[in-house]
């Protein structure tokens, strides 16, 4: 017997090529609809998708998550920032889809902000580690889907890159000193051979969250890692300073900074380097595919930059003291890295 399927608008489609497959249909643009009509269309789409995902087996949940991600990012791209923000706050946040999706511990943690801010170290740990076996059906499958998304892969690649650069620093300088800013749980240090073999003089773990620093102290009790509690404001104001460093990096901080603050901070970091030292900052590129889901159902908003935006971070850095600048993206095309070497 042939089975009718739901498009992303909630309309019935006559025939499906295989059972439990959700067909993607481009949503109407805001030019074609008024904002109120767009909201009615979006609500009907969410209603239909939620009803199907509520009843579905694992495969249906997976297809539902794909349809949800695609539909959200398309609406985000087509609508004005004001209309999109209103959709997130007034429709998505109050829709039954939200508590359904919040069975996923990763999605729920971001929304609830147990440490008081978005993107905390415990949240990132959900991407580093796989806790799917601890969850029930819907929460398990939603989490598995999120864990396999390109942005999650990018986060894990970022950790591997940082561990390699720690090891490279130790190869260049046996007395190498490294600073990690907004370090979280410093998981990259757990993958670094140089840290394990104590082939660095010092790895300074700088973060505003004492809970994160307590976890670092537990994992690295008598080693080369030195936790330091402090804020970006303290760095910018010169209340906390570091010098003669060989590698300074910040993996996730710039995703939350304005251009002006990011440029000033880049200059501060650069001046902490000794000759030959390297600075590396990472930033998510404009509109990764998970952006709509993150904003609508996780209340997780980042500052996205392209290559020109990353070059602009050097606005307050003395270029005559720069030996080399390199911009590159990860394998997922999601994260842009700015690497600067001091003369």
C-alpha positions as CSV (number, residue, x, y, z in Angstrom):
1,X,0.0,0.0,0.0
2,X,1.4,3.4,-0.9
3,X,2.0,5.8,1.9
4,X,1.4,9.6,1.9
5,X,4.3,11.7,3.2
6,X,4.6,15.2,4.6
7,X,6.6,17.9,3.0
8,X,8.3,20.6,5.1
9,X,5.1,22.6,4.7
10,X,3.0,19.9,6.2
11,X,1.1,19.2,3.0
12,X,0.5,15.6,2.0
13,X,2.6,14.3,-0.9
14,X,1.0,11.5,-3.0
15,X,3.8,8.9,-3.2
16,X,7.1,8.3,-1.4
17,X,10.0,6.4,-2.9
18,X,10.5,4.6,0.4
19,X,8.7,4.5,3.8
20,X,9.4,7.1,6.5
21,X,11.3,9.4,4.1
22,X,10.6,13.1,4.6
23,X,10.6,15.1,1.3
24,X,12.4,18.5,1.3
25,X,10.5,21.3,-0.3
26,X,11.8,24.8,-0.5
27,X,9.8,27.1,1.9
28,X,8.3,30.2,0.4
29,X,10.4,33.3,0.8
30,X,9.3,36.4,2.8
31,X,8.9,38.2,-0.5
32,X,6.2,35.7,-1.4
33,X,4.4,35.9,2.0
34,X,3.8,38.5,4.6
35,X,5.6,37.9,7.9
36,X,2.4,36.7,9.5
37,X,1.7,34.3,6.6
38,X,5.2,33.1,6.9
39,X,4.7,32.4,10.6
40,X,1.5,30.5,9.9
41,X,3.3,28.4,7.3
42,X,6.2,27.8,9.6
43,X,3.9,26.8,12.5
44,X,2.0,24.3,10.2
45,X,5.4,22.9,9.1
46,X,6.6,22.4,12.6
47,X,3.2,20.9,13.7
48,X,3.4,18.3,10.9
49,X,7.0,17.5,11.4
50,X,6.6,17.2,15.2
51,X,3.6,14.9,14.9
52,X,5.6,12.6,12.5
53,X,8.8,12.6,14.6
54,X,6.8,11.8,17.8
55,X,5.5,8.5,16.3
56,X,8.5,7.5,14.3
57,X,11.2,4.9,14.7
58,X,14.9,5.7,14.6
59,X,15.0,6.2,10.8
60,X,12.0,8.6,10.9
61,X,13.6,10.6,13.6
62,X,16.8,10.9,11.6
63,X,14.9,12.0,8.5
64,X,12.9,14.4,10.6
65,X,16.0,16.0,12.0
66,X,17.4,16.5,8.5
67,X,14.2,18.1,7.4
68,X,14.1,20.3,10.5
69,X,17.7,21.5,10.0
70,X,17.2,22.2,6.3
71,X,13.9,24.0,6.8
72,X,15.3,26.2,9.6
73,X,18.4,27.3,7.8
74,X,16.5,28.1,4.7
75,X,14.1,30.3,6.6
76,X,17.0,32.0,8.4
77,X,18.6,32.8,5.0
78,X,15.4,34.1,3.5
79,X,14.0,36.1,6.3
80,X,15.2,39.3,7.8
81,X,17.2,39.0,11.0
82,X,14.3,40.7,12.9
83,X,11.7,38.2,11.6
84,X,14.0,35.2,12.2
85,X,14.6,36.4,15.8
86,X,10.9,36.8,16.4
87,X,10.3,33.3,15.0
88,X,12.9,31.8,17.4
89,X,11.5,33.7,20.5
90,X,7.8,33.6,19.8
91,X,7.2,30.4,17.8
92,X,10.0,27.9,18.2
93,X,10.6,28.5,21.9
94,X,6.8,27.9,22.6
95,X,6.2,25.1,20.2
96,X,5.8,21.5,21.4
97,X,8.8,20.6,19.2
98,X,11.1,22.3,21.7
99,X,10.5,20.0,24.7
100,X,10.5,17.0,22.3
101,X,14.0,18.1,21.0
102,X,15.1,18.8,24.6
103,X,15.1,15.1,25.3
104,X,18.5,15.4,23.7
105,X,21.0,16.3,26.5
106,X,23.1,18.4,24.2
107,X,20.2,20.5,22.9
108,X,18.8,20.9,26.4
109,X,22.1,21.9,28.1
110,X,22.6,24.7,25.6
111,X,19.1,26.1,26.2
112,X,19.2,25.8,30.0
113,X,22.7,27.3,30.4
114,X,23.5,25.6,33.8
115,X,26.8,27.5,34.1
116,X,25.1,30.8,33.2
117,X,26.4,31.2,29.6
118,X,26.2,29.5,26.2
119,X,28.8,27.2,24.9
120,X,30.2,26.1,28.2
121,X,32.8,23.4,28.5
122,X,30.3,20.7,29.6
123,X,28.3,21.4,26.4
124,X,31.4,21.0,24.2
125,X,32.1,17.7,26.0
126,X,28.9,16.4,24.5
127,X,30.6,16.8,21.0
128,X,33.9,15.4,22.1
129,X,32.4,12.3,23.8
130,X,29.5,10.1,22.8
131,X,26.8,9.7,25.5
132,X,24.1,8.3,23.3
133,X,24.0,5.0,25.1
134,X,22.9,6.9,28.3
135,X,19.7,8.2,26.6
136,X,16.2,6.9,25.8
137,X,14.9,6.5,22.3
138,X,14.1,10.1,21.1
139,X,16.8,11.8,23.1
140,X,19.3,9.2,22.0
141,X,18.5,9.6,18.3
142,X,18.4,13.4,18.3
143,X,21.7,13.4,20.1
144,X,23.2,10.9,17.7
145,X,22.1,13.1,14.8
146,X,23.7,16.3,16.4
147,X,26.9,14.4,17.3
148,X,27.4,13.5,13.7
149,X,26.7,16.9,12.2
150,X,29.5,18.9,10.3
151,X,29.8,21.4,13.1
152,X,30.4,18.7,15.6
153,X,33.0,17.1,13.4
154,X,34.6,20.6,13.1
155,X,34.8,20.9,16.9
156,X,36.6,17.5,17.2
157,X,38.9,18.4,14.4
158,X,39.7,21.6,16.2
159,X,40.8,19.7,19.3
160,X,43.1,17.5,17.2
161,X,44.6,20.5,15.4
162,X,45.4,22.2,18.8
163,X,47.0,19.1,20.2
164,X,49.2,18.9,17.1
165,X,50.2,22.5,17.4
166,X,51.1,22.0,21.1
167,X,53.4,19.1,20.0
168,X,54.9,21.2,17.2
169,X,55.6,24.0,19.7
170,X,57.4,21.5,21.9
171,X,59.5,20.4,18.9
172,X,60.5,23.9,18.1
173,X,61.3,24.9,21.7
174,X,62.0,22.5,24.5
175,X,61.2,25.3,26.9
176,X,58.0,26.2,25.1
177,X,55.3,28.2,26.8
178,X,51.6,28.1,25.7
179,X,48.6,30.1,26.6
180,X,45.0,28.8,25.9
181,X,42.4,31.5,26.4
182,X,38.8,30.5,27.2
183,X,40.2,27.0,27.6
184,X,37.1,25.2,28.8
185,X,38.2,21.8,29.9
186,X,41.4,21.9,27.8
187,X,40.5,18.6,26.2
188,X,43.2,19.1,23.5
189,X,45.9,18.7,26.2
190,X,44.7,15.2,26.8
191,X,45.6,14.4,23.2
192,X,49.0,16.1,23.3
193,X,52.1,13.9,23.6
194,X,54.1,16.9,24.6
195,X,51.9,17.5,27.6
196,X,51.8,13.9,28.6
197,X,55.6,13.7,28.3
198,X,56.1,17.1,30.0
199,X,58.1,18.4,27.0
200,X,56.8,22.0,27.6
201,X,57.8,24.4,30.2
202,X,54.2,25.6,30.8
203,X,50.7,25.4,29.5
204,X,48.6,28.2,30.9
205,X,44.9,27.4,31.0
206,X,43.0,30.7,31.2
207,X,39.2,30.8,31.7
208,X,36.5,32.8,33.5
209,X,34.8,29.6,34.8
210,X,36.2,28.2,38.0
211,X,34.3,25.0,37.5
212,X,36.1,24.4,34.2
213,X,39.4,25.2,35.9
214,X,38.7,22.7,38.7
215,X,38.2,20.0,36.1
216,X,41.6,20.9,34.6
217,X,43.3,20.8,38.0
218,X,41.7,17.3,38.5
219,X,43.0,16.0,35.2
220,X,46.4,17.6,35.4
221,X,47.3,17.6,39.1
222,X,51.1,18.0,39.2
223,X,52.0,18.6,35.6
224,X,52.9,21.5,33.4
225,X,49.4,22.9,33.2
226,X,48.7,26.0,35.2
227,X,45.0,27.0,35.5
228,X,44.4,30.8,35.8
229,X,41.0,32.3,36.4
230,X,40.3,35.6,34.6
231,X,38.1,37.4,32.1
232,X,38.6,38.9,28.7
233,X,38.0,42.3,30.2
234,X,41.0,41.7,32.5
235,X,43.2,40.9,29.6
236,X,42.0,43.9,27.6
237,X,42.5,46.2,30.6
238,X,46.0,44.8,31.4
239,X,45.0,43.5,34.8
240,X,46.2,40.1,33.7
241,X,49.2,39.8,31.5
242,X,51.4,37.1,30.0
243,X,54.6,37.4,28.0
244,X,57.4,35.5,26.3
245,X,54.9,32.9,24.9
246,X,55.5,30.6,22.0
247,X,52.0,29.7,21.2
248,X,48.8,31.5,22.1
249,X,45.4,30.3,20.9
250,X,41.7,30.7,21.5
251,X,39.5,28.0,20.1
252,X,35.9,29.2,20.7
253,X,36.0,32.6,22.3
254,X,35.9,34.7,19.1
255,X,32.5,33.2,18.2
256,X,31.1,35.5,20.9
257,X,33.1,38.7,20.4
258,X,32.3,41.8,18.4
259,X,34.7,42.9,15.7
260,X,36.1,45.8,17.9
261,X,36.7,43.6,20.9
262,X,38.1,40.8,18.8
263,X,40.6,43.1,17.1
264,X,41.8,44.6,20.3
265,X,42.2,41.2,21.9
266,X,44.1,39.9,18.8
267,X,46.6,42.7,19.3
268,X,46.9,41.9,23.0
269,X,47.6,38.2,22.2
270,X,50.1,39.1,19.5
271,X,52.2,41.2,21.9
272,X,52.4,38.3,24.4
273,X,54.4,36.3,21.8
274,X,58.2,36.2,21.7
275,X,59.9,36.3,18.3
276,X,58.9,33.2,16.2
277,X,55.8,32.7,18.4
278,X,52.5,31.8,16.8
279,X,48.9,33.0,17.5
280,X,45.9,30.9,16.4
281,X,42.3,32.0,16.6
282,X,39.3,30.1,15.3
283,X,35.8,31.3,14.3
284,X,32.9,29.5,12.8
285,X,32.2,30.6,9.2
286,X,29.1,32.3,8.0
287,X,25.9,30.1,8.4
288,X,27.0,26.5,9.0
289,X,24.1,24.2,8.3
290,X,23.3,23.8,12.1
291,X,22.9,27.5,12.7
292,X,19.1,27.6,12.4
293,X,18.7,24.7,14.8
294,X,21.2,26.2,17.3
295,X,19.4,29.5,17.4
296,X,15.8,28.3,17.3
297,X,15.9,25.4,19.7
298,X,19.2,25.8,21.6
299,X,19.1,29.6,22.0
300,X,22.8,29.4,21.0
301,X,23.9,32.5,19.0
302,X,27.3,32.9,17.6
303,X,29.2,35.6,15.7
304,X,30.1,34.2,12.3
305,X,32.9,35.5,10.2
306,X,34.2,35.0,6.7
307,X,37.9,35.3,5.5
308,X,37.6,39.1,5.2
309,X,36.2,39.3,8.7
310,X,39.1,37.2,10.0
311,X,41.7,39.5,8.2
312,X,40.0,42.4,9.9
313,X,41.0,41.0,13.3
314,X,44.5,42.3,12.5
315,X,43.3,45.9,12.4
316,X,45.2,46.8,15.6
317,X,48.1,44.5,15.2
318,X,51.5,46.1,14.1
319,X,51.9,44.4,10.7
320,X,55.6,45.4,10.6
321,X,56.1,42.9,13.4
322,X,54.3,40.1,11.6
323,X,56.3,37.5,9.8
324,X,53.5,35.5,8.3
325,X,49.7,35.4,8.2
326,X,47.8,32.3,7.2
327,X,44.0,31.7,6.8
328,X,42.6,28.2,6.3
329,X,39.4,26.2,6.8
330,X,38.8,22.8,8.3
331,X,37.8,19.8,6.3
332,X,34.1,20.6,6.8
333,X,34.5,24.2,5.5
334,X,32.9,25.3,8.8
335,X,35.7,26.8,10.9
336,X,38.1,29.5,9.7
337,X,41.5,29.7,11.4
338,X,43.7,32.8,11.5
339,X,47.4,32.0,12.2
340,X,49.8,34.8,12.8
341,X,53.6,34.4,13.4
342,X,55.6,37.2,15.0
343,X,59.0,38.3,13.6
